[in-house]
Amino acid sequence: SSHVPDHVVEDVLTILWDQHESLVNENQDFSAWTRERMNYSQNPIPYHRAATRFFNARGLNFSGR
């Protein structure tokens, strides 16, 4: 939601990005959620502005629609 504060989105994405291996070790469901799939370009729902900034800062060149 666009109502979620930017810092919350950034914190969640940072954990998912930086701790992916640990998350997979704890729960195999995270294995399908790779860095490449985090910014799924075919998503019909617009990304939060902080998510777009997050992905672009990591070189994914993402518009977020």
TABEL-V997084 format. One record per pair of residues at least 24 apart in sequence whose ideal C-beta (glycine too) atoms are under 6 Angstrom apart, sorted by sequence separation. I is the first residue (numbers start at 1). GAP is how many residues later the second one is. D is the distance in whole Angstrom. If there is no record, write none. Layout:
# TABEL-V997084
i->I gap->GAP d->D
i->I gap->GAP d->D
This chain:
# TABEL-V997084
i->9 gap->39 d->5
i->10 gap->40 d->5
i->9 gap->41 d->4
i->13 gap->41 d->5
i->9 gap->42 d->6
i->6 gap->44 d->4
i->10 gap->44 d->6
